Amino acid sequence: MSINYLPTKIAGYVGFFIQAIVNNFLPILFIALQDVYKLNYEQLANLILFNFVTQIFVDSITPKIAAKLGYRMTAFLSQFTAFVGLALLGLLPHIMPPYTALIICIIIYATGSGIIEVILSPMIEMLPTRNKAKNMVLLHSFYCWGQAATVLITTMLIYLLGFVNWMYVPLIWSIVPFVNMFGFLKVPIVEPNAEQKTVTLLELLKNKKFIVFMIVMLCGGASEIAMAEWASLFVQNALGVSKVIGDISGPCAFAIFMGSGRILYAKFSRNLSFVKSLIVLSVLCFICYLTVAICHIPVIALIGCALCGFTVSISWPGLYSEGAKNFKNGGAVMFGALALCGDAGCTLGPWLVGIVADKASLNLGMALASIFPLIMVLCGIYILKNKDCKMVQ
């Protein structure tokens, strides 16, 4: 009897949707947190830092958790911790110092996000389906749609409820992982063969190609999240538009363009060179960052924010897919190492922008972040010119 793996894919899609929620709803509340708790730029940057530092740590231990619990229970754990962290965020600030409560809840739901990043990609990769590259890109596109939905719904909720009632937002969002965690207990899942030999992290690190992959993942994460996390506040403060317009035209447009880029790449990936596509899009990303940083014409700066989403669209899912092709026995170890590098970039990029914004200006922070897509361009050129780094065709 043939097995229908569509429910498994749907649970994975919702899982990435949830990752988008926990990574993106809090920055939309930055203005509210500044208004209610008088937090400064550096404190807000530290909240992002706690989120992604936690994910980096979780990335490093998830392969061992998956080896012990299996894919099913590890995926369930990812949804459970995301639910608990979001739910507590609506409660703890009332019973303990708010900033401490924020940090505790971020660490809990970031644990879920880190597990999602490592376990869902190999789980979908293991399914006996055709065109795995397309499946991978589609899976990661749901992060984009989740990001867009998170921005829109969170913005509308804050508009309706007011800044002082911001804590109802995470309570509402916690419903999604609460429902999806039960889905992972039911859907068919292909567990890895215990007898199949997988490469070790040390073996991967000895491979020059994998080192380049890791650098690109770090810079891809930094390029994506530095813009995504700060776009709302940048558009409002630097360009002087309202919060609703800033959220929708900034991070929401960014997410929609990123999702569209992933859908297009999924459609045409068989006929495109990943490395050449990466180089072209990274050059455009560099231009977008500089445009946002130095242009004081609101419409052009907003277009730069939105188009930046398209330019960073293929780095994460594309590298996961290329990694699966080039390192056949990589498994959760490979996905975990790449996720760790990506989350390191997600930590470094927005944190650097926040620190520079607090000391100088948000525009200068955005200008400094343009170094990350530039490094990706150099990595892509290096891959094309060095035979040791050639991709599997």
LINKATA-V878539 format. One record per pair of residues at least 4 apart in sequence whose C-alpha atoms are under 6 Angstrom apart, sorted by the first residue. I is the first residue (numbers start at 1). J is the second residue. Records with the same first field share a line. If there is no record, write none. Layout:
I: J + J
This chain:
7: 187
8: 187
13: 139 + 142
16: 142 + 143
17: 142 + 143 + 146
19: 113
20: 24 + 143 + 146 + 147
21: 25 + 150
25: 150
27: 229
32: 36 + 163
33: 37
34: 38 + 39
39: 43
41: 358
42: 355
45: 351 + 354
49: 53 + 347
50: 54
51: 106 + 110
52: 343 + 347
54: 107
55: 59 + 110 + 111 + 114
56: 340 + 343
58: 62 + 114
59: 114 + 336 + 340
62: 66
63: 332 + 333
65: 69
66: 70 + 71 + 74
69: 73
71: 75
76: 181 + 184
78: 112 + 115 + 116
79: 177 + 181
81: 109 + 112
82: 109 + 112
83: 174 + 177 + 178
85: 105 + 108 + 109
86: 170 + 174
87: 171 + 174
88: 92
89: 105
90: 167 + 168 + 170 + 171
92: 101
93: 98 + 101
106: 110
115: 119
116: 120
118: 335 + 336
122: 126
133: 321
134: 266
137: 262 + 266 + 317
141: 259 + 262
142: 146
144: 255 + 259
146: 150
147: 255
148: 252 + 255
149: 153
150: 154
151: 155 + 252
157: 161
158: 162
161: 165
177: 181
198: 329 + 330
199: 329 + 330
209: 389
214: 338 + 341
216: 220 + 376
217: 341 + 342
218: 341 + 342 + 345
219: 223 + 345 + 372
220: 315
221: 342 + 345 + 346
222: 226 + 345 + 346 + 349
223: 372
224: 312
225: 229 + 346
226: 349 + 350
227: 231
228: 251
230: 234
231: 235 + 250 + 251
232: 246 + 247 + 250 + 251
233: 237
234: 238
235: 239 + 246
236: 240 + 241 + 242 + 243 + 246
239: 298
242: 246
243: 247
245: 249
246: 250
247: 251
248: 252
249: 253
250: 305
253: 306
254: 306 + 309
255: 309
257: 309 + 310
258: 309 + 310 + 313
261: 310 + 313
262: 313
265: 269
274: 278
275: 380
278: 282
279: 377 + 380
281: 311
282: 373 + 377
285: 308 + 311
286: 370 + 373
288: 304 + 308
289: 370
290: 367
291: 295
292: 301 + 304
293: 363 + 366 + 367
295: 301
314: 318
315: 319
319: 323
323: 327
324: 328
326: 392
330: 334
332: 336
335: 339
336: 340
345: 349
348: 352
353: 357 + 365
356: 360 + 365
357: 361 + 362 + 365
383: 389
